[in-house]
Amino acid sequence: MKVNHSAQPGHPQLSAGDRRAILEKILATLEKRFYRPERLDGDWRAAVDRHRPLIEAADTANDFEQSVSDLLAELHTSHLGFFHGSARRASSRAALSATYLADETPFGKRWIFQDVHSGGAASNAGIEPGDILLSVDGREITPPAHPVFAMGKQTGLEIVDRDDQVRLVAVDVARPKGKKLHFVEPTLVEARHLENGLGYLKVAMFPGMVGVEVANEISRAVEKLGKMDSLIIDLRGNTGGGIGALRVMSLLTSDKIPVGFALDRKRVTPNLDSEKPRFRRFNAIPASKKALWPLALKFAPAMLAKTPIVLETEGLGRKDFHGRVMLLVDRHTASAAEMIVAFARENNLARIAGEKTAGRLLAATSVKVGQGFRLAIPTGAYYTWKGTVLEGTPIEPDELVEFDWHGARANKDNILENATKSVGNLHEERAGGTSN
């Protein structure tokens, strides 16, 4: 993604020596911690040689940031980035709680909003799926350039709405919490009845490492829905997060079933299958944040030894809708949300409808590399229990239904409509199989 080239407060003035030292720190960190060391081969070294003159000669900190980002793009992996710690800007996905796709429109090729999560900054500004983005703060935006949004100030977006009217909307992407700014968080969980015993559960994201709050919200929503013969779980536009996703997986089965684990490059061995039974298992999200410290102490030995921890479903008991679940996904369903989809597929617990998922699922961290800059780096790959690696491998739905943005402009949700028609057939389809 291209970064914003406008001046950024807090960016340092960099000498040639500073730029060179930061680049060397980045290269050394990649050699030590990048999860796919085989990618740092001759092609990568040639890419470093090509990009080095531009990086070392960058006139401004912003040009330096962009030049390094261009080099990192040569590794073709998610969760890899370079930014300054003072950066007060964000992509639309994080800032707006919204996603978009590129397509031809009467205004040329443009970004078109696809997922707009209720309660997020875009939704609060009145933006809807199918709206066409024309400009940000007066600057025309066309694909492949992505807009970025400043935190701490209002941003003006020019859009074409469902009535084909060009209008300007004002978006506040962050609010103060104490001395810091935090993104406007969307409504995490929505639930309602659709028809004839069919329930609908939407989860926008899984914030928090353990996800106590979102897990509790999911459970409360399902309890409030009451008896359901079938259930649609909407993960469209859910770009992931933390372990809270385990609660959705646990709703799919009455049993405790191993889900998967992350491995760094030192743990990948030919004897992985024989080692898996010895990995420690996490199979219960606590009901309160008060239990997080005991939980940390329980898993501290495994974390210190860097031994993989297996996620396992919580054993929540039998649900009436088991065997009659549809998962809705799209091209923006990623990370922890993809873990849910892969788990359902491997254990035949739900039918999947919508678009191919993003194929972005890695363990990652960020490392200081000098002068206030940080390198976000993937350090491990996620493995399903049966050994599938999801990074770079989008999950194909059982029922491929592409997002129809023209229909969205007419207030039609073609993916949900298709799922509503299909879910009634699930009981018959699964009657001859095993349901957990």
C-alpha positions as CSV (number, residue, x, y, z in Angstrom):
1,M,0.0,0.0,0.0
2,K,1.3,3.4,-0.9
3,V,1.9,5.7,2.1
4,N,0.8,9.3,2.3
5,H,3.6,11.6,1.2
6,S,2.4,14.6,3.1
7,A,4.6,15.8,6.0
8,Q,4.1,13.7,9.1
9,P,4.6,15.3,12.5
10,G,7.3,13.7,14.5
11,H,9.2,12.3,11.6
12,P,13.0,12.8,12.1
13,Q,15.4,14.4,9.8
14,L,17.6,11.6,8.5
15,S,21.2,11.7,7.4
16,A,22.6,9.3,4.8
17,G,24.2,7.4,7.7
18,D,20.8,7.1,9.5
19,R,19.1,5.7,6.4
20,R,21.9,3.2,5.8
21,A,21.9,2.0,9.5
22,I,18.1,1.6,9.5
23,L,18.2,-0.4,6.3
24,E,20.9,-2.7,7.7
25,K,18.9,-3.2,10.8
26,I,15.8,-4.2,8.8
27,L,17.8,-6.7,6.7
28,A,19.4,-8.2,9.8
29,T,16.0,-8.5,11.5
30,L,14.6,-10.3,8.5
31,E,17.5,-12.7,8.4
32,K,16.9,-13.5,12.0
33,R,13.2,-13.6,12.4
34,F,11.3,-13.7,9.0
35,Y,9.1,-16.8,9.0
36,R,10.2,-17.9,5.5
37,P,14.0,-17.7,5.4
38,E,14.1,-19.5,2.0
39,R,12.5,-16.3,0.5
40,L,15.6,-14.4,1.4
41,D,17.5,-15.9,-1.5
42,G,19.2,-14.6,-4.6
43,D,16.1,-12.9,-5.9
44,W,15.7,-11.0,-2.6
45,R,19.3,-10.0,-2.5
46,A,19.0,-8.7,-6.1
47,A,15.9,-6.7,-5.0
48,V,17.9,-5.2,-2.1
49,D,20.6,-4.2,-4.5
50,R,18.0,-2.5,-6.8
51,H,16.2,-0.7,-4.1
52,R,19.2,0.3,-1.9
53,P,20.2,3.4,-4.0
54,L,16.7,4.9,-3.8
55,I,16.4,4.1,-0.1
56,E,19.8,5.6,0.9
57,A,19.2,8.7,-1.3
58,A,15.6,9.4,-0.1
59,D,15.2,13.2,0.3
60,T,12.6,13.1,3.1
61,A,11.5,10.7,5.8
62,N,8.3,10.1,3.9
63,D,10.3,9.2,0.7
64,F,12.5,6.9,2.8
65,E,9.4,5.2,4.3
66,Q,7.9,4.7,0.9
67,S,11.2,3.4,-0.6
68,V,11.6,0.8,2.2
69,S,8.0,-0.2,1.8
70,D,8.6,-0.8,-1.9
71,L,11.5,-3.1,-1.1
72,L,9.5,-5.1,1.5
73,A,6.7,-5.6,-1.1
74,E,9.2,-7.8,-3.0
75,L,8.6,-10.5,-0.4
76,H,4.9,-10.8,-1.3
77,T,3.6,-11.5,2.2
78,S,1.1,-10.1,4.5
79,H,1.7,-8.6,8.0
80,L,5.0,-7.0,6.7
81,G,5.4,-3.2,6.9
82,F,7.5,-0.2,7.8
83,F,6.3,2.9,9.6
84,H,7.3,5.6,12.0
85,G,6.1,5.3,15.6
86,S,4.7,8.9,15.4
87,A,2.4,8.0,12.5
88,R,-1.1,9.3,13.0
89,R,-2.7,7.9,9.9
90,A,-4.4,4.7,9.0
91,S,-5.8,2.7,6.1
92,S,-9.5,2.8,5.4
93,R,-10.0,-0.7,6.8
94,A,-8.8,0.3,10.2
95,A,-9.9,3.9,10.2
96,L,-13.4,3.5,8.7
97,S,-14.3,0.0,9.8
98,A,-15.1,-0.5,6.1
99,T,-13.6,-2.3,3.1
100,Y,-13.8,-1.6,-0.6
101,L,-13.1,-3.1,-4.1
102,A,-12.0,-1.6,-7.4
103,D,-14.2,-1.6,-10.4
104,E,-15.2,0.5,-13.4
105,T,-17.9,3.0,-12.8
106,P,-19.4,5.9,-14.7
107,F,-16.7,8.0,-13.0
108,G,-13.9,5.7,-14.3
109,K,-12.1,3.0,-12.2
110,R,-12.9,3.8,-8.6
111,W,-13.0,2.3,-5.1
112,I,-16.5,1.1,-4.2
113,F,-17.4,0.4,-0.5
114,Q,-18.2,-3.2,0.1
115,D,-18.4,-3.9,3.9
116,V,-19.5,-1.1,6.1
117,H,-19.7,-2.2,9.7
118,S,-22.4,-0.6,11.8
119,G,-21.1,1.8,14.4
120,G,-17.8,2.4,12.6
121,A,-16.6,5.8,11.3
122,A,-17.9,5.2,7.7
123,S,-21.3,4.0,8.9
124,N,-21.6,6.9,11.3
125,A,-20.9,9.3,8.4
126,G,-23.8,7.7,6.4
127,I,-21.6,5.7,3.9
128,E,-23.3,2.5,2.7
129,P,-22.2,-0.6,0.7
130,G,-22.1,0.3,-3.0
131,D,-21.2,4.0,-2.5
132,I,-18.4,5.1,-4.8
133,L,-15.4,7.0,-3.4
134,L,-14.2,10.0,-5.5
135,S,-11.9,12.0,-3.3
136,V,-10.4,12.3,0.2
137,D,-9.8,15.9,1.6
138,G,-10.2,17.2,-1.9
139,R,-7.6,14.8,-3.4
140,E,-8.9,12.5,-6.1
141,I,-8.4,8.8,-5.3
142,T,-8.2,6.2,-8.0
143,P,-7.0,2.5,-7.8
144,P,-4.5,1.2,-7.1
145,A,-3.6,4.1,-4.8
146,H,-5.3,3.6,-1.4
147,P,-6.6,6.4,0.7
148,V,-5.1,7.0,4.2
149,F,-6.8,8.9,7.0
150,A,-5.4,11.3,9.5
151,M,-6.2,10.5,13.2
152,G,-7.2,13.5,15.3
153,K,-8.8,15.5,12.6
154,Q,-12.0,15.3,10.5
155,T,-11.6,14.0,7.0
156,G,-13.9,15.0,4.1
157,L,-14.9,12.2,1.6
158,E,-16.6,12.9,-1.6
159,I,-18.8,9.9,-2.6
160,V,-21.5,9.0,-5.1
161,D,-24.4,7.7,-3.0
162,R,-27.2,5.2,-3.9
163,D,-29.3,8.0,-5.4
164,D,-26.4,8.8,-7.8
165,Q,-25.8,12.1,-6.0
166,V,-22.3,13.4,-5.4
167,R,-22.0,14.5,-1.8
168,L,-19.4,15.3,0.8
169,V,-19.4,13.5,4.1
170,A,-17.3,14.3,7.1
171,V,-15.6,11.3,8.9
172,D,-14.1,11.2,12.3
173,V,-11.9,8.2,12.4
174,A,-10.7,8.4,16.0
175,R,-11.8,9.7,19.4
176,P,-9.7,10.6,22.4
177,K,-9.4,8.1,25.3
178,G,-7.4,9.8,28.0
179,K,-4.2,11.1,26.3
180,K,-4.4,8.9,23.3
181,L,-6.6,8.6,20.2
182,H,-8.4,5.4,19.5
183,F,-10.2,4.3,16.3
184,V,-14.0,4.5,16.4
185,E,-14.8,0.8,17.0
186,P,-17.7,-0.7,15.1
187,T,-20.6,-2.7,16.7
188,L,-18.7,-5.9,17.3
189,V,-21.7,-8.3,17.3
190,E,-25.1,-8.0,15.7
191,A,-27.9,-10.7,15.9
192,R,-31.4,-11.0,14.7
193,H,-34.0,-13.5,13.5
194,L,-34.5,-13.7,9.8
195,E,-37.3,-16.2,9.1
196,N,-38.7,-19.6,10.1
197,G,-36.3,-20.4,13.0
198,L,-33.3,-19.0,11.1
199,G,-30.9,-16.9,13.2
200,Y,-28.3,-14.3,11.9
201,L,-25.1,-13.5,13.8
202,K,-22.6,-11.0,12.5
203,V,-19.2,-10.4,14.0
204,A,-17.3,-7.4,12.7
205,M,-13.9,-8.1,14.3
206,F,-12.1,-9.9,17.2
207,P,-10.3,-7.2,19.2
208,G,-8.0,-8.1,22.1
209,M,-5.5,-10.8,22.4
210,V,-7.7,-13.1,24.4
211,G,-11.0,-11.5,23.3
212,V,-13.0,-11.8,26.6
213,E,-15.4,-9.0,25.7
214,V,-16.2,-10.1,22.2
215,A,-16.6,-13.7,23.3
216,N,-19.1,-12.6,25.9
217,E,-20.9,-10.5,23.4
218,I,-21.2,-13.5,21.0
219,S,-22.5,-15.7,23.7
220,R,-25.0,-13.1,24.9
221,A,-26.3,-12.6,21.4
222,V,-26.8,-16.3,20.8
223,E,-28.6,-16.7,24.1
224,K,-30.8,-13.8,23.3
225,L,-31.7,-15.3,20.0
226,G,-33.0,-18.3,21.8
227,K,-34.1,-21.4,19.9
228,M,-32.8,-21.6,16.3
229,D,-33.2,-24.4,13.8
230,S,-30.4,-23.0,11.6
231,L,-27.9,-20.1,11.8
232,I,-26.1,-17.8,9.4
233,I,-22.8,-16.5,10.8
234,D,-21.6,-13.4,8.8
235,L,-17.8,-12.9,8.7
236,R,-17.7,-10.7,5.7
237,G,-15.3,-7.8,6.1
238,N,-14.0,-9.4,9.4
239,T,-10.3,-8.9,9.1
240,G,-9.5,-10.9,12.2
241,G,-7.9,-10.1,15.6
242,G,-7.4,-12.4,18.6
243,I,-8.5,-15.6,20.2
244,G,-12.0,-14.4,20.6
245,A,-12.6,-16.1,17.3
246,L,-12.5,-19.4,19.2
247,R,-16.0,-18.7,20.6
248,V,-17.5,-18.8,17.1
249,M,-15.7,-22.0,16.4
250,S,-17.0,-23.4,19.7
251,L,-20.5,-22.6,18.6
252,L,-20.2,-25.0,15.7
253,T,-19.7,-28.2,17.7
254,S,-20.5,-29.7,21.1
255,D,-17.1,-31.3,21.4
256,K,-13.6,-30.2,22.1
257,I,-11.8,-30.3,18.8
258,P,-8.2,-29.1,18.1
259,V,-8.2,-26.1,15.8
260,G,-4.7,-25.2,14.9
261,F,-1.5,-23.5,16.1
262,A,1.3,-21.1,14.9
263,L,4.9,-22.2,14.3
264,D,7.9,-20.0,13.9
265,R,10.6,-21.1,11.5
266,K,12.6,-22.9,14.1
267,R,9.7,-25.2,15.0
268,V,8.9,-26.5,11.5
269,T,10.1,-30.1,11.4
270,P,9.4,-33.3,9.5
271,N,8.2,-34.8,12.7
272,L,5.5,-32.3,13.3
273,D,2.6,-34.8,13.5
274,S,4.3,-36.8,16.2
275,E,5.0,-33.6,18.2
276,K,1.4,-32.2,18.1
277,P,0.0,-34.3,20.9
278,R,2.5,-32.8,23.3
279,F,1.5,-29.2,22.6
280,R,-0.4,-27.4,25.3
281,R,-4.0,-26.6,24.6
282,F,-6.0,-23.5,25.1
283,N,-9.7,-24.4,25.2
284,A,-11.6,-21.9,27.4
285,I,-11.9,-18.1,27.0
286,P,-12.4,-16.8,30.5
287,A,-15.6,-15.0,31.4
288,S,-13.8,-12.1,33.0
289,K,-10.7,-10.1,32.5
290,K,-9.8,-10.9,36.1
291,A,-8.9,-14.4,35.0
292,L,-6.3,-13.2,32.5
293,W,-3.4,-13.1,35.0
294,P,-3.9,-16.7,36.1
295,L,-4.2,-17.6,32.5
296,A,-1.0,-15.9,31.6
297,L,0.8,-17.8,34.5
298,K,-0.7,-21.1,33.3
299,F,0.7,-20.7,29.8
300,A,3.9,-18.8,30.7
301,P,6.2,-21.9,30.6
302,A,5.0,-22.8,27.1
303,M,5.4,-19.1,25.9
304,L,8.9,-18.8,27.4
305,A,9.9,-22.1,25.8
306,K,8.3,-20.9,22.5
307,T,6.3,-24.1,22.4
308,P,3.3,-23.9,20.2
309,I,-0.1,-23.6,21.9
310,V,-3.0,-25.4,20.2
311,L,-6.4,-23.7,20.1
312,E,-9.2,-26.2,20.9
313,T,-12.9,-25.6,21.0
314,E,-14.5,-25.0,24.3
315,G,-17.1,-27.8,24.5
316,L,-20.1,-25.6,24.9
317,G,-22.6,-28.4,24.4
318,R,-25.2,-29.3,21.8
319,K,-27.1,-26.6,19.9
320,D,-30.3,-27.0,17.9
321,F,-28.7,-25.4,14.8
322,H,-25.7,-27.8,14.7
323,G,-25.3,-29.2,11.2
324,R,-27.3,-26.3,9.7
325,V,-24.9,-23.4,9.8
326,M,-23.9,-21.1,6.9
327,L,-20.7,-19.0,7.1
328,L,-20.7,-15.9,4.9
329,V,-17.3,-14.7,3.7
330,D,-15.8,-12.3,1.2
331,R,-12.4,-11.2,-0.2
332,H,-11.8,-9.2,3.0
333,T,-12.4,-12.1,5.5
334,A,-8.9,-12.6,6.9
335,S,-6.7,-13.8,9.7
336,A,-8.6,-15.1,12.8
337,A,-11.9,-15.0,10.7
338,E,-10.2,-17.4,8.2
339,M,-9.3,-19.7,11.1
340,I,-13.0,-20.1,11.7
341,V,-13.7,-20.9,8.1
342,A,-10.8,-23.4,7.8
343,F,-11.9,-25.1,11.0
344,A,-15.5,-25.4,9.8
345,R,-14.3,-26.8,6.4
346,E,-11.9,-29.4,7.9
347,N,-14.6,-30.7,10.3
348,N,-17.6,-30.5,8.0
349,L,-19.4,-28.2,10.5
350,A,-20.8,-25.5,8.2
351,R,-21.4,-24.6,4.6
352,I,-19.4,-21.6,3.3
353,A,-20.9,-19.0,0.9
354,G,-19.7,-15.8,-0.7
355,E,-16.3,-14.9,-2.2
356,K,-12.8,-16.4,-1.7
357,T,-11.2,-15.3,1.5
358,A,-8.1,-13.1,1.7
359,G,-5.5,-15.8,2.5
360,R,-3.8,-13.7,5.1
361,L,-3.0,-15.4,8.3
362,L,0.4,-15.1,10.0
363,A,1.8,-14.6,13.5
364,A,3.5,-11.2,13.6
365,T,5.3,-8.6,15.7
366,S,6.9,-5.2,15.3
367,V,10.5,-4.4,16.0
368,K,12.3,-1.1,16.6
369,V,14.9,-0.4,13.8
370,G,16.1,3.0,14.7
371,Q,15.1,6.7,14.7
372,G,11.6,5.9,15.8
373,F,10.9,3.6,12.9
374,R,9.4,0.1,13.3
375,L,9.4,-3.0,11.2
376,A,6.2,-5.1,11.3
377,I,7.3,-8.6,10.5
378,P,5.6,-12.0,10.2
379,T,7.3,-14.5,12.5
380,G,5.2,-17.6,12.2
381,A,2.7,-19.4,10.0
382,Y,-0.7,-20.6,11.2
383,Y,-1.3,-24.4,10.7
384,T,-4.7,-26.0,10.9
385,W,-4.8,-29.2,13.0
386,K,-4.7,-31.2,9.7
387,G,-1.6,-29.3,8.5
388,T,-3.0,-26.7,6.1
389,V,-1.2,-23.4,5.9
390,L,-3.6,-20.6,5.0
391,E,-1.2,-17.7,4.2
392,G,-1.4,-17.0,0.5
393,T,-4.1,-19.6,0.0
394,P,-7.6,-18.1,-0.1
395,I,-10.4,-20.4,1.0
396,E,-12.8,-21.3,-1.8
397,P,-16.4,-21.1,-0.6
398,D,-18.8,-24.0,-1.2
399,E,-21.2,-21.6,-2.9
400,L,-19.3,-18.9,-4.9
401,V,-21.4,-15.6,-4.9
402,E,-19.6,-12.5,-5.9
403,F,-20.5,-9.2,-4.2
404,D,-22.9,-7.3,-6.5
405,W,-22.2,-3.6,-5.8
406,H,-24.9,-2.6,-8.3
407,G,-27.4,-4.6,-6.3
408,A,-26.0,-3.1,-3.1
409,R,-26.9,0.4,-4.4
410,A,-30.5,-0.9,-4.7
411,N,-30.3,-2.1,-1.1
412,K,-30.0,-5.8,-2.0
413,D,-27.5,-8.1,-0.3
414,N,-27.1,-10.9,-2.9
415,I,-24.8,-13.0,-0.7
416,L,-27.2,-13.0,2.3
417,E,-30.2,-13.7,0.0
418,N,-28.4,-16.7,-1.5
419,A,-27.5,-18.1,2.0
420,T,-31.0,-17.7,3.2
421,K,-32.3,-19.8,0.4
422,S,-29.5,-22.4,0.8
423,V,-29.6,-22.9,4.5
424,G,-32.9,-24.8,4.4
425,N,-31.2,-27.6,2.4
426,L,-28.4,-28.2,4.9
427,H,-30.4,-30.6,7.1
428,E,-31.1,-32.9,4.2
429,E,-27.5,-32.6,2.9
430,R,-26.0,-33.6,6.3
431,A,-28.5,-36.1,7.4
432,G,-26.4,-39.0,6.1
433,G,-23.2,-37.7,7.6
434,T,-21.7,-37.2,11.1
435,S,-22.6,-34.0,12.9
436,N,-20.6,-32.9,16.0
